[in-house]
Amino acid sequence: MTTQMRDRLDHIRRAGQVGGLHAVAAVRGGHTVLEYYGAGEDFAWGDSLGVVEFGPETLHDIRSVTKSVTVLLYGMALGEGLVPPPAEPLLQRFPQYPDLAADPRRARLTVEHALTMSLGVEWREDLPYNSPANAEIAMELAPDRYRYILQRPILEPPGTRWTYCGGATALLGRLIADGTGQSLPQYAQAVLFAPLGIDSFEWMAGADAVASAASGLRLAPRDLARLGELVLAEGTWDGQRVVPADWIRTMLQPRVQTTWGAQYGYQWYIESIGGHRLLTGMGNGGQRLFVLPDLDLTAAITAGNYDDPHQWQTPLTVLEQVILPAMD
């Protein structure tokens, strides 16, 4: 199986079908079935790292796949009783903004609206991530990121529709930090990464020194794939419970439809491919964590096609033309 996939990958690489591909780590049934490392210019957020020769230990931005990791941490903190359940009013946990809580329209916001990116507020991230007009960048530049998110103009009642919103994830990160008394990196290291044997990671922070819950994590592809394996095992690793199983199931229930057709659960995309259920964490540039439960398969893919309108093509081509055909 591994040789077949390597040959297919070499073929499509020579054909120029997977431009910008940096690395692939695919695991099935606990066994690595494909591992590839290339070279190319890379960035840590907006800072160029130059041309990087990637290898098994090389950390890579996973960008918004970070959101899908943050929600695992939320479920772990919820299992410890440290964060509010999805149905709880959101602004109850932000008492520093009594003026916002006094607005009956904002008082309707719940934690679930943050989990599903259905806050109903104005939020645009369909602009370059080097532009202050991009809402995530504006949030990073704001003197108070949480007030910036929560006071955005209201467009419709919460829960009406999905709107891509890194601010929603930032709110979840704040709830985790408040509830656990630890920063996201500290909590992640203690309860998630250490149990999985992930001992090398970075979690980038904004100017306010707050780790970005939406896009700041840097991991090696092998370790990103471990998180996919954890999801496949409904939160169990080496016989030990890491994430509550009921949270994994809850997290992956379709709740709202995205603007492009996939379903969305709690910070995970849910669709099908080739008749298989496909669970995905996605990040700018072609970062992907694919999980296919009925194939017992997970694949972590990193790439350097940041802000490219066709960035989705490279990881999807690897999945459709290299990995899935070898599953038959």
C-alpha positions as CSV (number, residue, x, y, z in Angstrom):
1,M,0.0,0.0,0.0
2,T,2.8,2.4,0.9
3,T,4.7,1.9,-2.3
4,Q,1.5,2.3,-4.4
5,M,0.8,5.6,-2.7
6,R,4.4,6.8,-3.1
7,D,4.3,6.1,-6.8
8,R,1.0,7.9,-7.2
9,L,2.3,10.9,-5.2
10,D,5.5,11.0,-7.3
11,H,3.4,10.9,-10.5
12,I,1.1,13.8,-9.5
13,R,4.0,15.8,-8.2
14,R,5.9,15.5,-11.5
15,A,2.6,16.5,-13.3
16,G,2.4,19.7,-11.2
17,Q,-0.9,18.8,-9.6
18,V,0.1,19.4,-6.0
19,G,2.0,22.6,-6.1
20,G,3.2,23.9,-2.7
21,L,2.9,20.5,-1.0
22,H,5.2,20.4,2.0
23,A,4.4,17.1,3.9
24,V,2.0,14.2,4.2
25,A,1.5,11.8,7.1
26,A,-1.2,9.2,6.6
27,V,-2.0,6.6,9.3
28,R,-4.4,3.7,9.0
29,G,-5.1,1.3,11.8
30,G,-2.3,2.7,13.8
31,H,0.3,2.1,11.0
32,T,1.9,4.8,8.9
33,V,0.9,4.1,5.3
34,L,2.4,7.2,3.7
35,E,4.9,9.8,4.8
36,Y,6.4,12.5,2.5
37,Y,8.5,15.5,3.1
38,G,9.4,18.1,0.5
39,A,10.9,21.6,0.4
40,G,9.5,25.1,-0.2
41,E,9.2,28.6,1.1
42,D,7.2,28.7,4.3
43,F,5.9,31.2,6.8
44,A,5.1,31.4,10.5
45,W,2.0,33.6,10.2
46,G,3.2,36.5,8.2
47,D,7.0,36.0,8.8
48,S,8.9,34.3,6.0
49,L,11.0,31.3,7.1
50,G,12.7,31.2,3.7
51,V,13.0,27.9,1.8
52,V,12.6,25.0,4.3
53,E,13.7,21.4,3.9
54,F,10.9,19.6,5.8
55,G,11.4,16.5,7.8
56,P,9.6,14.4,10.4
57,E,10.4,16.8,13.3
58,T,9.8,20.0,11.4
59,L,7.1,22.1,12.9
60,H,4.6,23.7,10.5
61,D,1.9,26.2,10.9
62,I,-1.4,24.4,10.9
63,R,-3.3,27.7,10.8
64,S,-7.0,27.2,11.3
65,V,-6.7,23.5,12.0
66,T,-5.8,25.0,15.4
67,K,-9.6,25.6,15.8
68,S,-10.2,21.8,15.7
69,V,-7.6,21.3,18.4
70,T,-8.9,24.1,20.6
71,V,-12.4,22.4,20.6
72,L,-10.8,19.2,21.8
73,L,-9.4,21.1,24.7
74,Y,-12.8,22.7,25.3
75,G,-14.3,19.2,25.6
76,M,-11.6,18.2,28.1
77,A,-12.1,21.2,30.2
78,L,-15.9,20.7,30.1
79,G,-15.4,17.1,31.3
80,E,-13.6,18.6,34.3
81,G,-16.4,21.0,34.9
82,L,-14.1,24.0,34.2
83,V,-15.9,25.6,31.3
84,P,-19.6,26.3,30.6
85,P,-21.7,23.8,28.7
86,P,-22.8,24.8,25.2
87,A,-26.3,26.0,26.2
88,E,-25.0,28.5,28.7
89,P,-25.3,32.2,27.8
90,L,-22.0,33.4,26.5
91,L,-21.9,36.9,28.0
92,Q,-22.4,35.5,31.5
93,R,-18.7,34.5,31.3
94,F,-17.7,38.0,30.2
95,P,-18.9,40.1,33.2
96,Q,-16.4,42.8,32.3
97,Y,-18.8,43.9,29.5
98,P,-22.1,44.7,31.3
99,D,-23.1,47.2,28.5
100,L,-23.0,44.3,26.0
101,A,-24.8,41.9,28.3
102,A,-27.6,44.6,28.7
103,D,-28.3,44.3,24.9
104,P,-31.1,41.7,24.7
105,R,-30.0,40.7,21.2
106,R,-26.5,39.9,22.5
107,A,-27.8,38.3,25.6
108,R,-29.2,35.5,23.4
109,L,-25.7,34.4,22.5
110,T,-24.7,31.0,23.9
111,V,-21.4,29.1,24.0
112,E,-22.9,26.9,21.2
113,H,-23.1,29.8,18.9
114,A,-19.3,30.2,19.3
115,L,-18.8,26.5,18.9
116,T,-20.7,26.5,15.6
117,M,-19.6,29.9,14.3
118,S,-23.2,31.1,14.2
119,L,-22.9,34.3,16.3
120,G,-24.9,36.4,13.8
121,V,-22.5,39.3,13.9
122,E,-20.6,41.0,11.1
123,W,-17.3,39.2,10.5
124,R,-15.3,39.0,7.3
125,E,-12.2,36.8,6.8
126,D,-12.6,36.5,3.1
127,L,-9.9,39.2,2.7
128,P,-6.1,38.8,2.8
129,Y,-4.7,38.0,6.2
130,N,-2.3,40.9,5.9
131,S,-5.1,43.4,5.7
132,P,-6.6,45.2,8.7
133,A,-9.9,45.0,7.0
134,N,-9.8,41.2,7.7
135,A,-11.7,40.8,10.9
136,E,-9.2,38.4,12.5
137,I,-6.4,40.8,11.8
138,A,-8.5,43.7,13.2
139,M,-9.2,41.5,16.3
140,E,-5.4,41.1,16.8
141,L,-4.9,44.8,16.5
142,A,-7.7,45.8,18.8
143,P,-6.9,46.9,22.4
144,D,-9.3,44.3,23.7
145,R,-9.9,41.3,21.4
146,Y,-12.9,40.0,23.3
147,R,-14.8,43.3,23.3
148,Y,-14.0,43.6,19.6
149,I,-15.6,40.3,18.9
150,L,-18.6,40.6,21.2
151,Q,-19.5,44.2,20.1
152,R,-19.4,43.5,16.3
153,P,-22.6,44.8,14.6
154,I,-25.4,42.3,14.8
155,L,-26.7,41.1,11.4
156,E,-29.2,38.4,12.4
157,P,-30.3,36.3,15.3
158,P,-27.6,33.9,16.6
159,G,-27.9,30.4,15.2
160,T,-29.3,31.6,11.9
161,R,-26.4,30.7,9.7
162,W,-22.7,29.8,9.7
163,T,-20.2,32.6,9.1
164,Y,-16.5,31.8,9.2
165,C,-15.2,33.5,12.4
166,G,-11.9,33.2,14.1
167,G,-13.3,35.4,16.8
168,A,-15.7,32.7,17.8
169,T,-12.7,30.4,18.5
170,A,-10.9,33.1,20.4
171,L,-13.9,33.3,22.8
172,L,-13.6,29.6,23.4
173,G,-9.9,30.0,24.1
174,R,-10.6,32.6,26.7
175,L,-13.2,30.4,28.4
176,I,-10.6,27.6,28.5
177,A,-7.9,29.9,30.0
178,D,-10.3,31.4,32.5
179,G,-11.7,28.0,33.6
180,T,-8.4,26.2,33.9
181,G,-6.2,29.0,35.1
182,Q,-3.7,28.1,32.5
183,S,-2.8,29.5,29.0
184,L,-3.9,27.4,26.1
185,P,-0.3,26.0,25.5
186,Q,0.1,25.1,29.2
187,Y,-3.3,23.3,29.3
188,A,-2.7,21.6,26.0
189,Q,0.7,20.4,27.0
190,A,-0.6,19.0,30.3
191,V,-3.8,17.2,29.2
192,L,-3.5,16.6,25.5
193,F,0.0,16.7,24.0
194,A,1.9,14.9,26.8
195,P,-0.5,11.9,26.9
196,L,-0.1,11.6,23.1
197,G,3.7,11.8,23.3
198,I,3.7,15.1,21.5
199,D,6.7,16.9,23.0
200,S,7.5,19.5,20.4
201,F,5.1,22.3,19.4
202,E,4.7,26.0,19.3
203,W,1.6,28.1,19.9
204,M,2.0,31.6,18.5
205,A,0.5,34.6,20.4
206,G,-0.7,38.0,19.4
207,A,0.7,41.3,20.6
208,D,-1.2,40.9,23.9
209,A,0.7,37.6,24.5
210,V,-2.5,35.6,24.3
211,A,-2.0,32.4,22.3
212,S,-4.2,32.3,19.2
213,A,-6.9,29.7,19.7
214,A,-7.9,30.2,16.1
215,S,-4.7,29.8,14.1
216,G,-1.5,29.9,16.3
217,L,-0.5,26.2,16.6
218,R,2.6,24.7,14.9
219,L,3.0,21.0,14.9
220,A,4.9,18.3,13.0
221,P,2.6,16.4,10.6
222,R,3.1,13.1,12.4
223,D,1.9,14.7,15.6
224,L,-1.1,16.4,13.8
225,A,-2.0,12.9,12.5
226,R,-1.9,11.6,16.1
227,L,-4.7,14.0,16.9
228,G,-6.7,12.5,14.0
229,E,-6.1,9.1,15.5
230,L,-7.4,10.3,18.8
231,V,-10.6,11.4,17.1
232,L,-10.9,8.0,15.4
233,A,-10.6,6.3,18.8
234,E,-13.2,8.6,20.3
235,G,-10.8,10.2,22.7
236,T,-8.8,7.1,23.9
237,W,-5.0,6.8,23.5
238,D,-3.0,3.7,24.6
239,G,-5.9,2.5,26.6
240,Q,-6.3,5.8,28.5
241,R,-9.2,8.2,28.3
242,V,-7.9,11.6,27.0
243,V,-11.0,13.3,25.6
244,P,-14.5,12.4,26.8
245,A,-16.0,10.1,24.2
246,D,-19.4,11.8,24.4
247,W,-17.7,15.1,23.5
248,I,-16.1,13.6,20.4
249,R,-19.5,12.4,19.3
250,T,-21.2,15.7,20.1
251,M,-18.4,17.7,18.4
252,L,-18.9,15.8,15.2
253,Q,-22.7,16.1,14.9
254,P,-23.7,18.3,11.9
255,R,-25.3,21.5,13.2
256,V,-25.1,24.2,10.5
257,Q,-24.3,24.3,6.8
258,T,-21.3,26.2,5.6
259,T,-21.5,28.6,2.7
260,W,-19.8,26.1,0.4
261,G,-22.0,23.1,1.2
262,A,-20.2,21.1,3.9
263,Q,-21.8,20.6,7.3
264,Y,-20.2,22.1,10.4
265,G,-20.2,20.6,13.9
266,Y,-18.2,22.1,16.7
267,Q,-15.1,23.6,14.9
268,W,-15.0,20.6,12.5
269,Y,-16.2,20.2,8.9
270,I,-18.3,17.2,8.1
271,E,-19.0,15.9,4.6
272,S,-18.5,12.8,2.5
273,I,-16.0,11.7,-0.2
274,G,-16.3,8.6,-2.3
275,G,-19.1,7.3,-0.1
276,H,-17.0,7.8,3.1
277,R,-17.7,10.1,6.0
278,L,-15.0,12.8,6.0
279,L,-14.2,14.9,9.0
280,T,-11.8,17.8,8.4
281,G,-9.8,20.5,10.2
282,M,-8.8,23.1,7.6
283,G,-6.2,25.8,7.6
284,N,-5.1,28.6,5.3
285,G,-2.4,27.5,2.8
286,G,-3.6,23.9,2.3
287,Q,-3.3,22.7,5.9
288,R,-5.6,19.7,6.5
289,L,-6.4,17.1,9.0
290,F,-8.5,14.5,7.3
291,V,-10.3,11.8,9.4
292,L,-12.3,9.0,7.7
293,P,-13.8,6.8,10.5
294,D,-15.1,3.9,8.4
295,L,-11.6,3.5,6.8
296,D,-9.8,3.9,10.2
297,L,-7.7,6.5,8.4
298,T,-6.3,9.9,9.2
299,A,-4.1,12.1,7.0
300,A,-2.2,15.3,8.0
301,I,-1.2,17.5,5.0
302,T,0.8,20.7,5.1
303,A,1.4,23.1,2.3
304,G,2.6,26.6,1.5
305,N,-0.2,28.0,-0.6
306,Y,-1.2,30.7,1.8
307,D,-4.0,33.1,0.6
308,D,-4.1,31.3,-2.7
309,P,-7.7,31.0,-3.9
310,H,-7.0,27.5,-5.2
311,Q,-5.2,26.4,-2.1
312,W,-7.8,23.6,-1.4
313,Q,-6.7,21.7,-4.5
314,T,-3.4,20.3,-3.3
315,P,-4.6,18.5,-0.1
316,L,-7.8,17.3,-1.8
317,T,-5.8,15.9,-4.8
318,V,-3.5,14.1,-2.4
319,L,-6.5,12.5,-0.6
320,E,-8.5,11.7,-3.8
321,Q,-5.7,10.6,-6.1
322,V,-3.1,9.2,-3.8
323,I,-4.6,7.9,-0.5
324,L,-8.1,6.8,-1.2
325,P,-7.4,4.7,-4.3
326,A,-4.9,2.7,-2.2
327,M,-7.6,1.9,0.3
328,D,-9.5,-0.5,-2.1
